[in-house]
């Protein structure tokens, strides 16, 4: 079923812009997990600059200094990819910032352990560690109830 709003959309300009990006990154052989870890590593690396007004701009696709909102209004700036003037991290307050940054750090390290596990055992341990204490099954399965 076609919705009335679909008939009003002109996707031609979107297709033209998308064609410019065909094969972009074709030489990149990193996995999605590796790219995600790299993103959060970069995000963590600029931690000292947040208080100086650094903004992660998904809209512009880069870091920007300054923003549409008042300087010092937010302690963390992450621009909304669809509305350049909005800060999607506006709920992070000064008292909760250390906890948010610690969660980013811990999450990055946990994802890195998964992405770069060298053995099956390392991968298994890293995956179960993501799920938290008690998630890992017992190493030896019992044969209780089996002949």
Secondary structure as GFF3:
##gff-version 3
##sequence-region A 1 147
A	DSSP	alpha_helix	4	8	.	.	.	ID=ss1
A	DSSP	alpha_helix	12	20	.	.	.	ID=ss2
A	DSSP	alpha_helix	32	45	.	.	.	ID=ss3
A	DSSP	three_ten_helix	47	52	.	.	.	ID=ss4
A	DSSP	beta_strand	54	57	.	.	.	ID=ss5
A	DSSP	beta_strand	62	65	.	.	.	ID=ss6
A	DSSP	beta_strand	77	79	.	.	.	ID=ss7
A	DSSP	alpha_helix	94	115	.	.	.	ID=ss8
A	DSSP	alpha_helix	120	131	.	.	.	ID=ss9
###
